[in-house]
Amino acid sequence: MWLTTLLRVLACGTVALAPLEGYLLQLHGQLAKVVPAALVGVWLVSLAKHRRLPAPHPLHLLVALLAVVLLTTSAVHSAEPFTLEYLVRWVPFLVVVVVLADVAAREVPVRALLAAAVAGAVVAAAGGLFSLATGELRATGPVEDPNDLAFFLVAALPLLVALPARGRSRIALLLLGAVLVAGAAATFSRGGGLALACALTWLVLRGAIPVRAVLVTAAVTGLAALVFAQTAQAELERAVREKSHIAGTNADTRVLRWQAAARMLADGPLLGVGPGGFRQEYVAASRNAEIDEQSPVAHNMFVEVAAELGVPGFAAFTGLAALGFVASERAVRAYRREAVAVQAALIAVLVASVFLSEQYYLPLWSLVAIAVAVEQRARKGSRCAFST
């Protein structure tokens, strides 16, 4: 029993603390790794105690294929300066997605994980709003880049529809949603706004939320934005000017970086340029377009993964996202709200990742794991509530 309780605490802690990594790093450079590492350790102890292995699933095949590609391309590019550093970034996510899928299918209630993701994102949104009050022009809080903060917030917002909404809890969910929307809006992230719009559209099309609720929320958000604009007009104008300048620069650099990534993939379609290879090869591949850029990212998760891991690695990586949709769709009949919420969150993650390199953040991996867990629970007829 104590193992189950510990697994629940650590799994929820891993998901909840993901958007708060910046705060943890300020306290200690390794603190963000403690809870996920403890989760993996306790999971291994649980497997040994019960003498079992995770139930076979296509997830394991895709993770294994991705691991093989990562190890192979890392070996080929082992002489490059960033290969090992970036390989070490990949490995925890490959492990955590398997662990979360297994424990969420057995010991950890799915809704508890969804609630943990929302809770962590709400704290991050509050931190972002607080950063505005302390002089920042765009919300940052626990995440240095406002666009990355928006990524976490829009990924969490659709999960609210899977949580119980009766009586006072409905009001609480509306307040939490308002904080997430306000935090995302305060980042001035266009990609985040587009991702949220796509996620909400999916929820409406699947009947998870009524159109009226979206219209009311939009009206309330617009009214709040109008009030804020009147009370902080000077700061808002400065933020809009800064964002407009950054947006123009970002549009130009994104095209340059996507073109450079395409050249890298064309030169090495089988194994790419290796983990961290985009950073190493960018100046040359961009033909010295940004010769002073020291740590570039492609600002597109898909082209960056393709450039670094080649076509086989890209196929395995995108296969994980596709698996999340397939697995959740198979569970729709039994657990409609949870499945559709995860699908909408995955849509938000994937749309936002067209403009950001987000493969090293947890939401994609945790959502795929939860989708697989919901599917397995549907097969077994196990409940997805907060207790099992």
C-alpha positions as CSV (number, residue, x, y, z in Angstrom):
1,M,0.0,0.0,0.0
2,W,2.8,2.4,0.9
3,L,4.4,1.8,-2.6
4,T,1.1,2.7,-4.3
5,T,0.8,5.9,-2.2
6,L,4.4,6.9,-3.0
7,L,3.9,6.2,-6.7
8,R,0.9,8.4,-6.7
9,V,2.6,11.3,-4.9
10,L,5.7,11.1,-7.1
11,A,3.9,10.7,-10.4
12,C,1.6,13.7,-9.6
13,G,4.6,15.6,-8.4
14,T,6.6,14.9,-11.6
15,V,3.7,16.3,-13.7
16,A,2.9,19.3,-11.4
17,L,6.5,20.5,-11.0
18,A,7.3,20.4,-14.8
19,P,6.2,24.0,-15.5
20,L,7.9,25.1,-12.3
21,E,11.4,23.9,-13.2
22,G,12.8,27.4,-13.4
23,Y,11.9,28.0,-9.7
24,L,13.5,24.7,-8.7
25,L,16.7,25.4,-10.6
26,Q,17.0,28.7,-8.8
27,L,17.1,26.8,-5.5
28,H,19.5,24.1,-6.8
29,G,20.8,23.0,-10.2
30,Q,19.7,19.4,-9.7
31,L,16.5,19.9,-7.7
32,A,14.2,19.5,-10.8
33,K,15.5,16.0,-11.3
34,V,14.8,14.7,-7.8
35,V,11.1,13.8,-8.0
36,P,11.3,12.2,-11.5
37,A,14.3,10.2,-10.4
38,A,12.5,9.1,-7.2
39,L,9.5,8.1,-9.3
40,V,11.6,5.9,-11.5
41,G,13.3,4.3,-8.5
42,V,10.1,3.5,-6.7
43,W,8.6,2.2,-9.9
44,L,11.5,-0.3,-10.3
45,V,11.1,-1.4,-6.7
46,S,7.3,-1.9,-7.3
47,L,8.0,-4.0,-10.4
48,A,10.5,-6.1,-8.5
49,K,8.2,-6.5,-5.5
50,H,5.2,-7.6,-7.6
51,R,7.4,-9.6,-10.0
52,R,5.9,-8.1,-13.1
53,L,6.7,-6.1,-16.2
54,P,4.7,-3.3,-17.8
55,A,2.0,-4.7,-20.1
56,P,3.3,-4.8,-23.7
57,H,2.1,-1.8,-25.8
58,P,3.1,-0.2,-29.1
59,L,4.4,2.7,-26.9
60,H,7.3,0.5,-25.9
61,L,8.2,-0.3,-29.5
62,L,8.3,3.3,-30.5
63,V,10.3,4.3,-27.5
64,A,12.8,1.5,-28.2
65,L,13.1,2.5,-31.8
66,L,13.7,6.1,-30.8
67,A,16.3,5.0,-28.3
68,V,18.1,2.9,-30.9
69,V,18.2,5.9,-33.3
70,L,19.4,8.2,-30.5
71,L,22.2,5.9,-29.5
72,T,23.2,5.1,-33.1
73,T,23.4,8.7,-34.2
74,S,25.1,9.7,-31.0
75,A,27.8,7.1,-31.6
76,V,28.3,8.3,-35.2
77,H,28.5,12.0,-34.0
78,S,30.3,11.3,-30.7
79,A,33.1,13.7,-31.6
80,E,30.7,16.6,-31.8
81,P,30.8,18.9,-28.7
82,F,27.1,18.9,-27.8
83,T,26.2,15.3,-28.6
84,L,26.4,13.8,-25.1
85,E,24.8,16.8,-23.5
86,Y,21.7,16.6,-25.7
87,L,21.6,12.8,-25.6
88,V,21.3,13.1,-21.8
89,R,18.4,15.5,-22.3
90,W,16.5,12.9,-24.3
91,V,17.0,9.9,-22.0
92,P,14.8,11.0,-19.0
93,F,11.8,11.6,-21.3
94,L,12.1,8.2,-22.8
95,V,12.1,6.6,-19.4
96,V,9.4,8.9,-17.8
97,V,6.9,8.3,-20.7
98,V,7.1,4.5,-20.1
99,V,6.9,4.9,-16.3
100,L,4.0,7.3,-16.3
101,A,2.0,5.2,-18.8
102,D,2.5,2.1,-16.6
103,V,1.7,3.7,-13.2
104,A,-1.3,5.7,-14.6
105,A,-2.7,2.4,-16.0
106,R,-2.5,0.7,-12.6
107,E,-1.7,2.6,-9.4
108,V,-2.2,6.4,-10.2
109,P,-5.7,7.6,-11.1
110,V,-5.6,9.4,-14.4
111,R,-7.7,12.4,-13.2
112,A,-5.2,12.9,-10.4
113,L,-2.4,13.3,-13.0
114,L,-4.6,15.7,-15.0
115,A,-5.4,17.7,-11.9
116,A,-1.6,17.8,-11.1
117,A,-0.8,19.1,-14.5
118,V,-3.4,21.8,-14.1
119,A,-2.3,22.7,-10.6
120,G,1.3,23.1,-11.7
121,A,0.3,25.2,-14.7
122,V,-1.9,27.5,-12.5
123,V,1.0,28.2,-10.2
124,A,3.2,28.9,-13.2
125,A,0.5,31.3,-14.6
126,A,0.3,33.0,-11.3
127,G,4.1,33.4,-11.3
128,G,3.9,34.8,-14.8
129,L,1.3,37.4,-13.8
130,F,3.4,38.3,-10.7
131,S,6.4,38.9,-13.0
132,L,4.3,41.5,-14.8
133,A,3.7,43.3,-11.5
134,T,7.4,43.4,-10.9
135,G,8.3,45.1,-14.1
136,E,8.5,42.5,-16.8
137,L,6.8,43.5,-20.1
138,R,5.8,39.9,-20.9
139,A,4.9,37.2,-18.4
140,T,7.8,34.8,-17.6
141,G,7.6,33.6,-14.0
142,P,9.2,30.2,-13.6
143,V,10.0,29.9,-17.4
144,E,12.6,32.2,-18.9
145,D,11.0,32.4,-22.3
146,P,7.4,33.8,-22.3
147,N,6.6,31.5,-25.3
148,D,7.6,28.4,-23.4
149,L,5.4,29.6,-20.5
150,A,2.5,29.9,-22.9
151,F,3.2,26.4,-24.1
152,F,2.8,24.9,-20.6
153,L,-0.4,26.9,-19.9
154,V,-2.2,26.2,-23.2
155,A,-1.3,22.5,-22.8
156,A,-2.9,22.4,-19.4
157,L,-6.1,24.4,-20.1
158,P,-8.0,21.7,-22.1
159,L,-7.4,19.3,-19.2
160,L,-9.9,21.2,-17.1
161,V,-12.8,19.6,-19.0
162,A,-11.8,16.2,-17.6
163,L,-12.1,17.3,-14.0
164,P,-15.3,17.1,-11.9
165,A,-17.5,20.1,-12.4
166,R,-20.3,20.0,-10.0
167,G,-21.5,22.8,-7.7
168,R,-18.7,24.8,-6.2
169,S,-16.1,22.8,-8.1
170,R,-17.4,24.3,-11.3
171,I,-16.7,27.8,-10.0
172,A,-13.3,26.7,-8.9
173,L,-12.5,25.3,-12.4
174,L,-13.7,28.6,-14.0
175,L,-11.4,30.5,-11.8
176,L,-8.4,28.2,-12.6
177,G,-9.2,28.5,-16.3
178,A,-9.3,32.3,-15.9
179,V,-5.8,32.3,-14.4
180,L,-4.5,30.1,-17.1
181,V,-6.0,32.2,-19.9
182,A,-4.8,35.4,-18.3
183,G,-1.3,34.0,-17.8
184,A,-1.2,32.8,-21.4
185,A,-2.5,36.1,-22.7
186,A,0.2,38.0,-20.7
187,T,2.9,36.2,-22.6
188,F,1.8,37.8,-25.8
189,S,2.6,34.5,-27.6
190,R,1.0,34.3,-31.0
191,G,1.8,30.6,-31.2
192,G,0.2,30.0,-27.8
193,G,-2.9,31.8,-28.9
194,L,-3.2,29.8,-32.1
195,A,-2.6,26.6,-30.1
196,L,-5.3,27.4,-27.6
197,A,-7.8,28.3,-30.4
198,C,-7.2,25.0,-32.1
199,A,-7.6,23.1,-28.8
200,L,-10.9,24.9,-28.0
201,T,-12.2,24.2,-31.5
202,W,-11.5,20.5,-31.0
203,L,-13.3,20.5,-27.6
204,V,-16.3,22.2,-29.2
205,L,-16.4,19.8,-32.2
206,R,-16.2,16.8,-29.9
207,G,-19.0,18.1,-27.7
208,A,-16.7,18.4,-24.6
209,I,-17.7,22.1,-24.1
210,P,-20.6,24.1,-25.4
211,V,-20.1,27.0,-27.8
212,R,-21.9,29.2,-25.3
213,A,-19.2,28.5,-22.7
214,V,-16.5,29.5,-25.2
215,L,-18.3,32.7,-26.1
216,V,-18.9,33.7,-22.4
217,T,-15.3,33.0,-21.6
218,A,-14.1,35.0,-24.5
219,A,-16.4,37.9,-23.5
220,V,-15.2,37.8,-19.9
221,T,-11.5,37.6,-21.0
222,G,-12.0,40.5,-23.4
223,L,-13.7,42.6,-20.7
224,A,-10.8,41.9,-18.3
225,A,-8.3,42.7,-21.0
226,L,-10.1,46.0,-21.6
227,V,-10.0,46.9,-17.9
228,F,-6.3,46.0,-17.8
229,A,-5.6,48.1,-20.9
230,Q,-7.2,51.1,-19.3
231,T,-5.4,50.7,-15.9
232,A,-2.0,49.9,-17.4
233,Q,-2.0,51.6,-20.7
234,A,1.6,52.8,-20.8
235,E,3.0,49.3,-19.8
236,L,0.7,47.6,-22.3
237,E,1.8,49.9,-25.1
238,R,5.5,49.2,-24.3
239,A,4.8,45.5,-24.2
240,V,3.0,45.6,-27.6
241,R,5.8,47.6,-29.2
242,E,8.4,45.2,-27.9
243,K,6.4,42.2,-29.0
244,S,5.9,43.7,-32.5
245,H,9.6,44.2,-32.8
246,I,10.4,40.7,-31.6
247,A,7.7,39.2,-33.8
248,G,9.2,40.7,-36.9
249,T,12.7,39.5,-36.0
250,N,11.4,36.0,-35.1
251,A,9.6,35.6,-38.4
252,D,12.8,36.2,-40.3
253,T,15.0,34.0,-38.1
254,R,12.5,31.2,-38.1
255,V,12.5,31.0,-41.8
256,L,16.4,31.0,-41.8
257,R,16.5,28.2,-39.2
258,W,13.9,26.0,-40.8
259,Q,15.8,26.3,-44.1
260,A,19.0,25.4,-42.3
261,A,17.3,22.4,-40.7
262,A,16.1,21.2,-44.1
263,R,19.6,21.4,-45.4
264,M,20.9,19.3,-42.5
265,L,18.2,16.7,-43.1
266,A,19.0,16.6,-46.8
267,D,22.7,16.0,-46.0
268,G,22.0,13.3,-43.5
269,P,18.5,11.8,-44.0
270,L,19.3,8.5,-42.2
271,L,20.9,9.6,-38.9
272,G,20.7,13.4,-39.1
273,V,23.4,15.5,-37.5
274,G,23.0,13.9,-34.1
275,P,21.6,15.3,-30.8
276,G,22.6,18.9,-30.4
277,G,23.8,18.9,-34.0
278,F,21.5,21.7,-35.0
279,R,23.2,24.0,-32.5
280,Q,26.7,22.9,-33.7
281,E,25.9,23.0,-37.5
282,Y,23.6,26.0,-37.7
283,V,26.0,28.7,-38.6
284,A,27.4,26.7,-41.5
285,A,24.0,25.4,-42.6
286,S,22.5,28.9,-42.5
287,R,25.5,30.1,-44.6
288,N,26.6,32.4,-41.8
289,A,23.2,34.1,-41.5
290,E,23.5,34.4,-37.7
291,I,27.2,34.1,-37.2
292,D,27.0,35.4,-33.6
293,E,24.2,33.0,-32.4
294,Q,25.8,30.7,-29.8
295,S,22.9,28.4,-28.9
296,P,20.3,28.4,-31.7
297,V,17.1,26.3,-31.8
298,A,15.0,25.7,-34.8
299,H,11.9,27.2,-33.3
300,N,10.1,24.2,-34.7
301,M,10.2,20.9,-32.8
302,F,9.5,18.8,-35.9
303,V,12.2,20.2,-38.2
304,E,14.7,20.2,-35.3
305,V,14.1,16.6,-34.4
306,A,14.2,15.6,-38.1
307,A,17.5,17.5,-38.7
308,E,19.1,15.9,-35.6
309,L,17.8,12.3,-35.7
310,G,17.1,11.8,-39.4
311,V,14.0,10.3,-41.0
312,P,13.8,7.1,-38.8
313,G,14.1,9.1,-35.6
314,F,11.5,11.6,-36.8
315,A,9.2,8.8,-37.7
316,A,9.5,7.2,-34.3
317,F,9.1,10.6,-32.5
318,T,6.0,11.7,-34.5
319,G,4.7,8.1,-34.1
320,L,4.5,8.7,-30.4
321,A,2.2,11.7,-30.9
322,A,0.1,9.8,-33.3
323,L,-0.1,6.9,-30.8
324,G,-1.4,9.3,-28.2
325,F,-4.4,10.2,-30.5
326,V,-5.1,6.6,-31.5
327,A,-4.9,5.4,-27.9
328,S,-7.2,8.1,-26.5
329,E,-9.7,7.6,-29.4
330,R,-9.9,3.9,-28.5
331,A,-10.9,5.0,-24.9
332,V,-13.5,7.6,-26.0
333,R,-16.5,5.3,-25.5
334,A,-15.5,4.4,-21.9
335,Y,-13.8,7.7,-20.8
336,R,-15.0,10.4,-23.2
337,R,-14.1,13.5,-21.2
338,E,-10.6,12.3,-20.2
339,A,-9.8,11.1,-23.7
340,V,-11.1,14.2,-25.5
341,A,-9.3,16.5,-23.0
342,V,-6.0,14.7,-23.7
343,Q,-6.5,15.0,-27.4
344,A,-7.2,18.7,-27.2
345,A,-4.1,19.2,-25.0
346,L,-2.0,17.2,-27.5
347,I,-3.3,19.4,-30.3
348,A,-2.3,22.5,-28.3
349,V,1.2,21.0,-27.8
350,L,1.7,20.1,-31.4
351,V,0.4,23.4,-32.8
352,A,2.6,25.4,-30.4
353,S,5.6,23.2,-31.3
354,V,5.4,24.4,-34.9
355,F,6.8,27.6,-33.6
356,L,8.9,26.3,-30.6
357,S,11.4,23.5,-29.9
358,E,9.5,21.8,-27.1
359,Q,10.8,18.2,-27.2
360,Y,12.7,18.8,-24.0
361,Y,9.6,19.7,-22.0
362,L,7.3,17.2,-20.3
363,P,3.8,18.0,-21.7
364,L,4.1,16.0,-24.9
365,W,5.5,13.0,-23.2
366,S,3.1,13.0,-20.2
367,L,0.1,13.4,-22.5
368,V,1.1,10.5,-24.6
369,A,1.6,8.4,-21.4
370,I,-1.8,9.4,-20.1
371,A,-3.5,8.6,-23.4
372,V,-2.0,5.1,-23.3
373,A,-3.0,4.7,-19.7
374,V,-6.6,5.7,-20.4
375,E,-6.7,3.1,-23.3
376,Q,-5.4,0.4,-21.0
377,R,-7.9,1.2,-18.3
378,A,-10.7,1.2,-20.8
379,R,-9.7,-2.3,-21.9
380,K,-9.7,-3.5,-18.2
381,G,-12.8,-1.5,-17.3
382,S,-10.8,0.3,-14.5
383,R,-12.0,3.6,-13.2
384,C,-10.2,6.9,-14.1
385,A,-11.3,8.8,-11.1
386,F,-9.2,10.2,-8.3
387,S,-9.3,7.0,-6.4
388,T,-9.2,3.4,-7.5
